[in-house]
Amino acid sequence: MGNMKPDVKVPIAAFSKKYNLSPREQDVLRLMIDRVVNAEDISQKLGISQNTVRIHVKNINNKVGARSKTEILSAFIDFLESYYERILSGGALEPHQVPT
């Protein structure tokens, strides 16, 4: 999608697995990470209603334990830090593995 860096795709998949995000919730998350954050823009990119976008964001909030899009992105950044820290410390991390 958009301007997303290829090296973020695997961590997004791992984050999505950790929090059991649906495929559509993953699409919304990817757009948010790619700096498409308002419901109108996300709805246009995905071809769904703004209300459906809001429902997906609410579901992501509940699964991640966040209260806002900012907190979702903060949780993803925290996840990225632990993800790359584990790789850099020599711990092999396969795409299907999720850091704790």
Secondary structure as GFF3:
##gff-version 3
##sequence-region A 1 100
A	DSSP	three_ten_helix	6	8	.	.	.	ID=ss1
A	DSSP	alpha_helix	9	18	.	.	.	ID=ss2
A	DSSP	alpha_helix	23	33	.	.	.	ID=ss3
A	DSSP	alpha_helix	39	46	.	.	.	ID=ss4
A	DSSP	alpha_helix	50	64	.	.	.	ID=ss5
A	DSSP	alpha_helix	69	88	.	.	.	ID=ss6
###
